[in-house]
Every structure is written in structure tokens, then in C-alpha cells.
Amino acid sequence: MHIALSAEHATQRLVRSWLQPAALNLKAQFKFEVLEQEVMTVPVDIVLGHWYHFCQSWSNTDGQWAFHANGKLTAAGDSWKVYGLII
């Protein structure tokens, strides 16, 4: 899964989220970036062949972010890297 939104006629990705597969005894990771700045990296338990619903949110006014998996808040925090970014 990889989702990216780009500005019209631009090469810069505005928003990008993806699921990085598990490797070497590490969990898979859900990653989210805004304007090529990392907002969050959240480890997730994934079983192949199962359906999952992921939802991420981010507020540019205070850098707050949240990650929901299957309708439940899994992780939340803030990132100074994305504080005040405007898309």
C-alpha cells in the first residue's frame, strides 16, 4: 500500500503514507509524511491475507498526529518537523 498526493504539475509529494513490510524480526511499520517531512512511524501487527483499515490524521497548527487501526486509536503524538506546514 502506498498513497501519495502531489501538486498539479509538480514533482514534490504533498502527502504520502505507506506500509513498510516487516523485516528481520521487526514489525511492519505504517509511515506518514507531509511535504517530505516525517510525521509518524508506527509499528503495526500485520497478518497476511487479513483486511485492515488504517486512518491517519495530522494538524499543522500544533503538529499533533493520530493513527487508528481498525477503528481504534493505536498511537498519537506530535512532531515539531511538521508544525506550521501548509499544503
N, C-alpha and C positions, 0 to 999 in steps of 0.2 A: 504494500500500500504506500503510495507516495502522492501527495496532493500539493500542488504549487499554483499560486495565483501571481501573474505578472502584470505589470502595467502595459497598456496598449503601446505597441511599437517600442518596447523597451526590453532589455535583456536582464534587468535586475528582478529577482524574485521578491515580491512584496510579502507574501506569507507562504510558509512551507511546513508541512507536517508529514511525518513518515514513521513507519515501524521498522526498527533495525532488528534483524534476526538475532536470536541468541547465539553465543559462541563461547567455547571453552569454559563451560560450567557457569556462565553468566546468563542472567535472564535477558529476554528480549527487551528493547527499550523503545518507548514512544518519544519522539523528538518533535519539537515545535520551534520554528524560527520566524521572526518578523524583521524585514529589511536586512536579512543575512546575519542577524544577531540572535543568539540562542536565548529562547525564553525559558524552556524547560527540557529536561531529560528525565523520564520517569520509567523505572523498571516495571515490566508487566509480565505476568504469568500467561503464557500462550500454549494452548493445546492445538496441534494441527487438526484441521477438519471441523473445528468449532467456530460458531459465529460470535463475533464480539461487536459491541457498539462503543465507540470512543468519542468523547466530546472534550474539546479544549477551549478555554476562554482566556482572554488577556485584556487588561485595562491599561491603556497608555498613560492615564493620568497619574497612576501610582505604581505601575509595573507589576501589579498583582496578577497572578495566573491561577488557574484551577484545571484539574484533569479529572474527568469522570470516566469510569469504565463500567459498562452495563448498568448505567443509571445511578451508580454510587460514586460519591466523591472519593477518589483514591489518593490524590495528592494536591497540595496547594502551597503557594509561596509567593515570593516576589523576586524580581530581577532588576537591579539597577541599570543593566545594559539596555533595557527597553523602556525605561522611564522616560516619558515625554515623546516617544517616537510617534510620528504622524504619518499615516499611509495616505 
